[in-house]
Amino acid sequence: MRGRLVTFEGGEGVGKSTQVERLARTLRAAGREVVATREPGGTERAEAIRAALLSGAAKPYGPFAEALLFSAARIDHLDRLIRPALERGAVVLCDRFSDSTRAYQGAAGGLDAGTIAALERVTLGGLSPDLTLILDLPPETGLARARARAADTGGEGAEADRFEAEALAFHARLREAFLAIAAAEPARCAVIDAGLPPDAVEAAVREAVADRLPALLALGETRNPGEVRNNAA
């Protein structure tokens, strides 16, 4: 039986990584094999591309060059990690996926929708998430969280990455883009209020999964209550 792909989307500082970890724990407790991963990244090659992108090395070449690099990372990620996991019936939880390219390089970066769609056709080959959870938060709040996180992990004066450093207007466009994606594809997407306390966000995420993919939370329906963790997740 084919597995399920659940993606987490949203702007900076919305708490995607935390909620991926919490949902993974819940699903493993229900006996599911879970692969938790992220984009860009998830494989050795894709992680190398991630480092270049977040350092800002590709920014001078414009949003099309960045989208190409994201697509290259995604192809490797899909071929080496995501597709094999889905084929063996695992649940893949991915912190960002193709909707982030639509939002960051498309709506916020100015790359036209036709180009984004063409890249998706080549990159995804018809694959689409079974459920996308869009964590929504005012950009001012998300950026403040991201700065606090950077200070905690990197010490005083830790620098923002390439996208966190963009102006507030960029992040406002991001939020609008993610909400527009959710409005255009309501069967796939669920919007979660990321301004709630983490436990309440977790409960909302679980409710969305129970509503859209109820079999995932049913106990005792998998062969192996395995646990697979990607080193990058």
C-alpha positions in Angstrom: 0.0 0.0 0.0 1.3 3.4 -0.9 2.3 5.6 2.0 1.2 9.2 2.6 2.9 12.5 2.1 2.0 15.2 4.6 3.7 18.6 4.1 4.0 21.5 6.5 4.1 25.0 5.0 4.2 28.6 6.2 6.4 31.6 6.7 9.4 32.1 8.9 9.1 31.2 12.6 5.7 29.5 12.4 6.8 26.4 14.2 6.8 23.8 11.4 9.8 21.8 12.8 8.2 21.5 16.2 4.9 20.3 14.8 6.6 17.8 12.4 8.3 16.3 15.4 5.1 16.1 17.5 3.0 14.6 14.7 5.8 12.1 14.0 5.6 11.0 17.7 1.8 10.6 17.5 1.9 8.6 14.4 4.7 6.3 15.6 2.6 5.7 18.7 -0.2 4.6 16.4 2.2 2.1 14.8 3.2 4.0 11.7 6.5 4.0 10.1 7.4 7.7 9.8 10.0 9.5 7.8 10.5 13.1 9.0 12.4 15.3 6.6 12.8 18.8 5.3 13.3 21.0 2.2 15.6 22.1 0.9 17.5 19.1 2.2 16.7 15.6 3.3 19.6 14.0 1.5 23.3 14.6 1.4 23.2 16.4 -2.0 20.1 18.4 -1.2 21.6 19.5 2.1 24.6 20.9 0.2 22.3 22.9 -2.0 20.4 24.0 1.1 23.6 25.5 2.6 24.2 27.4 -0.6 20.7 28.7 -0.8 20.4 29.8 2.8 23.8 31.5 2.7 22.4 33.8 -0.1 24.9 32.5 -2.7 22.2 32.2 -5.3 20.3 35.4 -4.5 22.3 37.6 -7.0 21.2 35.4 -9.8 17.5 36.0 -9.2 14.4 33.9 -8.3 14.6 31.7 -11.3 18.1 30.5 -10.4 17.0 29.9 -6.9 13.9 28.0 -8.1 16.2 25.8 -10.3 18.4 25.0 -7.3 15.3 24.2 -5.1 14.1 21.9 -7.9 17.4 20.1 -8.2 17.4 19.5 -4.4 13.8 18.3 -4.6 14.5 15.8 -7.4 17.3 14.2 -5.4 15.2 14.2 -2.2 12.3 12.6 -4.0 14.4 9.9 -5.8 16.5 9.0 -2.8 14.2 9.4 0.2 10.5 10.3 -0.4 9.5 8.0 -3.2 11.1 4.9 -1.7 9.5 5.6 1.7 6.0 6.1 0.1 6.5 2.9 -1.9 7.0 0.8 1.2 4.0 2.4 2.9 5.6 4.9 5.2 4.2 8.3 6.2 6.5 11.1 5.1 6.3 14.3 7.0 8.1 17.1 5.2 9.0 20.5 6.6 8.3 22.5 3.4 7.8 21.2 -0.1 6.7 22.5 -3.5 4.3 25.1 -2.1 7.2 27.0 -0.6 8.7 27.4 -4.1 5.3 28.8 -5.3 5.3 31.2 -2.4 8.9 32.2 -2.0 10.2 32.3 -5.5 6.8 32.8 -7.1 4.4 35.1 -5.3 7.0 36.8 -3.1 10.0 36.6 -5.5 8.2 37.6 -8.7 8.8 34.4 -10.7 5.7 33.9 -13.0 3.3 31.1 -12.2 3.8 29.4 -15.6 7.5 28.9 -14.9 6.7 27.6 -11.4 4.1 25.2 -12.9 6.6 23.9 -15.5 9.2 23.2 -12.8 6.6 21.3 -10.8 5.7 19.1 -13.7 9.3 18.2 -14.3 10.3 17.9 -10.6 7.2 16.2 -9.1 6.1 13.9 -12.0 2.5 14.1 -10.8 3.2 13.5 -7.1 1.2 15.7 -4.8 1.0 15.8 -1.0 -2.0 14.0 0.5 -2.3 16.7 3.0 -0.7 20.1 3.4 -0.8 21.9 6.8 -0.3 25.6 6.4 0.8 27.2 9.7 -0.4 30.8 9.6 1.1 33.6 11.6 1.5 37.4 11.2 5.0 37.9 9.7 6.0 40.2 12.5 5.4 37.5 15.1 7.1 34.8 13.0 10.2 36.9 12.4 10.5 37.7 16.0 10.4 34.0 16.8 13.0 33.3 14.2 15.3 35.9 15.6 14.9 34.5 19.1 15.6 31.0 17.8 18.7 32.1 16.0 20.0 33.9 19.2 19.3 30.7 21.2 21.1 28.4 18.8 23.8 30.7 17.4 24.5 33.1 20.3 24.4 36.9 20.4 24.3 38.5 17.0 23.4 35.4 15.1 22.7 36.3 11.5 19.4 35.8 9.8 19.4 33.4 6.8 18.9 34.6 3.3 15.0 34.6 3.6 14.7 35.7 7.1 16.7 38.8 6.2 14.2 39.9 3.6 12.0 43.0 4.2 8.7 42.7 6.0 6.8 43.4 2.8 8.3 40.2 1.4 7.1 38.2 4.3 3.7 39.7 4.1 3.5 38.5 0.4 4.5 35.1 1.6 1.7 34.9 4.0 -0.8 36.0 1.4 0.6 33.4 -1.0 0.2 30.5 1.4 -3.3 31.5 2.2 -4.1 31.8 -1.5 -2.8 28.3 -2.1 -5.0 27.0 0.7 -8.1 28.8 -0.7 -7.4 27.4 -4.2 -6.9 23.8 -3.0 -9.1 23.3 0.1 -9.3 19.5 -0.4 -5.5 19.3 0.1 -4.7 22.1 2.4 -5.7 22.9 6.0 -4.8 26.3 7.6 -3.7 26.1 11.2 -3.5 29.1 13.5 0.2 29.1 14.5 -0.3 31.9 17.0 -1.8 29.4 19.5 0.3 27.8 22.2 2.3 24.8 20.8 0.0 22.2 22.5 -3.0 23.8 20.9 -1.4 23.9 17.5 -0.5 20.2 17.9 -4.2 19.5 18.7 -5.3 21.4 15.6 -2.8 19.5 13.5 -4.0 16.2 14.9 -7.6 17.2 14.2 -6.8 18.1 10.6 -5.1 14.7 10.1 -7.9 12.8 11.7 -10.4 14.6 9.5 -8.5 14.3 6.2 -6.5 11.1 6.7 -8.3 9.2 9.5 -6.6 5.9 8.8 -3.2 7.3 9.9 -4.3 7.6 13.5 -6.0 4.3 13.7 -4.2 1.8 16.0 -2.8 -1.5 14.9 -3.2 -1.2 11.1 0.5 -1.4 10.1 2.8 -4.4 9.9 5.8 -2.8 11.6 5.7 0.0 14.1 9.0 1.2 12.7 10.8 4.4 13.1 12.8 6.1 10.4 14.5 9.4 11.0 16.3 11.4 8.4 19.5 12.9 9.7 18.6 16.3 8.3 15.1 16.5 9.9 
